[in-house]
Amino acid sequence: MRFRSLRTLTGAFLLAFLVATLGTGFAIYAVTLRTIERLVDRRLENVNDSVAGIPGDRRAADIFRRVDAATHERDTGDIGFVLLDAEGHRLGGNIGLSRPLPMGFSTLAGDRLIPGLSAGRALVRDVGGGMTLTTIAETEPFDDYNGARVRIYLIGFGSILFVVLGGLIVFVVTIGRRIGETRHTVEAIIDGDMTRRVPVDRSGGEFAQQAMAFNRMLDRISDLMASISNVSNDIAHDLRTPLARLRSQLALSLRRAESPVQRDDLEAAIAMSDDLLAMFAAMLRIAEIEGGDRRAGFARLDLAALADEIGVMMQPVVADSGRMLALATASPLPIVGDGQLLGQLIVNLIENTVRHTPVGTRICIAVTDTLTITDDGPGIPADQRALAMRRFGRLDTSRHDGGHGLGLPLVEAIVRLHRGTIALEDAAPGLRVVIAVPA
């Protein structure tokens, strides 16, 4: 059995403890009964030998005399005797039987054989002359003692189970609360709130020390990530201004160019400047999205209607590129999210598909319980899909197609902001992008 959760571990422990406790209780009960029966059987055997007398000299009158004496003795006054002839007729004794008993030892319990006897043991022996001597003794010191003993066991072991169950509930609630606090902190950090920390119990203890160690680790990670983010953001911010000035200067030079060769070179330089500006803008956009601040503006929207609107808008653009865009967005898909970012997500995926597929490719946007964008182009090999999702990740086959490797990472950042998932799958042929966003 694999313990995958606290609930499973708790259930397994409780089941094992319950089985062990019940097994111990039944074992003690059975051993107690068996011990009492052995002691009573030994006593019956001794008393039966004493009353029966010496073998070969066992007359009914002598047996009656010894039965009467044993009946009045303190040690054997609670034992019943009955002497039967060969036909089973009662010859004498201090009790009467409503039915014959088998030879040897037997158990009497609740069969109304003897009035007033709730449970007992009987020993039937042949004493010669066709006669049988039956000796009976109770195994309970008072009526319904066995039931009282069962109640004592139930109360005793039940109280143990109750205490253990109560302690287990406290343990599970405490551990579950601590795990829940850590999980909520982790989820908040995943959502972009790097300031969230695990609450620390002021009373101290192991849990408090663990929370403080976890928080120190988060502080260190946050500092490192902030340093890296600040460096990249500062570079992006600082370079955008000189790049924009460079582009303006190139545009001014283009207007002053005197030869076609100069114009071509300046136009190429302006295009490269635009590409760099777009790359820095995408980096800053991803940083903004990963910050999680946009989640405050989430609202209820229909992802299918949004996909249909974007698809209709992009169909002429896709058609101009020599490809075809089909829509299958009839089923509503209500979610909570940022319509502007989700629209940008769909546009990015369509543009990315157009950029990396040949002319004649068919693209389909479908909405069921997920948003799916499928094409019948060359696709992405399974071993390179992780590279495609990485920032600046460029496949060897797409390096000549333009772009800067931030399209899919931007899409992933938007999906992660919406607490969704994105998967790249084989459409056989082509690529299928499946996006699931919780409602």
RADA-V788007 format. One record per backbone hydrogen bond with DSSP energy under -0.5 kcal/mol. NH is the residue of the N-H (numbers start at 0). CO is the residue of the C=O. If there is no record, write none. Layout:
NH,CO / NH,CO
This chain:
2,0 / 3,1 / 8,4 / 9,5 / 10,6 / 11,7 / 12,8 / 13,9 / 14,10 / 15,11 / 16,12 / 17,13 / 18,14 / 19,15 / 20,16 / 21,17 / 22,18 / 23,19 / 24,20 / 25,21 / 26,22 / 27,23 / 28,24 / 29,25 / 30,26 / 31,27 / 32,28 / 33,29 / 34,30 / 35,31 / 36,32 / 37,33 / 38,34 / 39,35 / 40,36 / 41,37 / 42,38 / 43,39 / 44,40 / 45,41 / 46,42 / 47,43 / 48,44 / 49,45 / 50,46 / 51,47 / 52,48 / 56,53 / 58,56 / 62,58 / 63,59 / 64,60 / 65,61 / 66,62 / 67,63 / 68,64 / 69,65 / 70,66 / 71,67 / 72,68 / 72,69 / 76,72 / 78,75 / 79,135 / 81,133 / 82,91 / 83,131 / 84,88 / 87,84 / 90,82 / 91,82 / 93,80 / 94,80 / 97,112 / 103,123 / 105,121 / 107,119 / 108,106 / 109,117 / 116,113 / 117,115 / 119,107 / 120,136 / 121,105 / 122,134 / 123,103 / 124,132 / 126,124 / 126,130 / 127,130 / 130,127 / 131,83 / 132,124 / 133,81 / 133,131 / 134,122 / 134,132 / 135,79 / 136,120 / 138,118 / 139,118 / 144,141 / 147,143 / 148,144 / 149,145 / 150,146 / 151,147 / 152,148 / 153,149 / 154,150 / 155,151 / 156,152 / 157,152 / 157,153 / 158,154 / 159,155 / 160,156 / 161,157 / 162,158 / 163,159 / 164,160 / 165,161 / 166,162 / 167,163 / 168,164 / 169,165 / 170,166 / 171,167 / 172,168 / 173,169 / 174,170 / 175,171 / 176,172 / 177,173 / 178,174 / 179,175 / 180,176 / 181,177 / 182,178 / 183,179 / 184,180 / 185,181 / 186,182 / 187,183 / 188,184 / 189,185 / 190,186 / 191,188 / 192,187 / 193,191 / 195,192 / 200,198 / 203,200 / 208,204 / 209,205 / 210,206 / 211,207 / 212,208 / 213,209 / 214,210 / 215,211 / 216,212 / 217,213 / 218,214 / 219,215 / 220,216 / 221,217 / 222,218 / 223,219 / 224,220 / 225,221 / 226,222 / 227,223 / 228,224 / 229,225 / 230,226 / 231,227 / 232,228 / 233,229 / 234,230 / 235,231 / 236,232 / 237,233 / 238,234 / 239,235 / 240,236 / 241,237 / 242,238 / 243,239 / 244,240 / 245,241 / 246,242 / 247,243 / 248,244 / 249,245 / 250,246 / 251,247 / 252,248 / 253,249 / 254,250 / 255,251 / 256,252 / 256,253 / 262,258 / 263,259 / 264,260 / 265,261 / 266,262 / 267,263 / 268,264 / 269,265 / 270,266 / 271,267 / 272,268 / 273,269 / 274,270 / 275,271 / 276,272 / 277,273 / 278,274 / 279,275 / 280,276 / 281,277 / 282,278 / 283,279 / 284,280 / 285,281 / 286,282 / 287,283 / 288,284 / 289,285 / 290,286 / 291,288 / 292,287 / 294,291 / 295,292 / 296,293 / 297,294 / 298,336 / 300,334 / 302,300 / 302,332 / 305,301 / 306,302 / 307,303 / 308,304 / 309,305 / 310,306 / 311,307 / 312,308 / 313,309 / 314,310 / 315,311 / 317,313 / 318,314 / 319,315 / 320,316 / 321,318 / 322,317 / 323,360 / 325,323 / 325,362 / 327,364 / 330,366 / 334,300 / 335,437 / 336,298 / 336,334 / 338,336 / 341,337 / 342,338 / 343,339 / 344,340 / 345,341 / 346,342 / 347,343 / 348,344 / 349,345 / 350,346 / 351,347 / 352,348 / 353,349 / 354,350 / 355,351 / 356,352 / 356,353 / 359,321 / 360,357 / 362,323 / 362,360 / 363,373 / 364,325 / 365,363 / 365,371 / 366,327 / 367,369 / 370,434 / 371,365 / 371,369 / 372,432 / 373,363 / 374,430 / 375,361 / 383,380 / 384,381 / 387,383 / 388,384 / 389,385 / 389,386 / 391,404 / 392,389 / 392,404 / 393,391 / 397,394 / 398,395 / 400,397 / 401,398 / 409,405 / 410,406 / 411,407 / 412,408 / 413,409 / 414,410 / 415,411 / 416,412 / 417,413 / 418,415 / 419,414 / 420,435 / 422,433 / 424,422 / 424,431 / 426,424 / 426,429 / 427,429 / 431,424 / 432,372 / 433,422 / 433,431 / 434,370 / 434,432 / 435,420
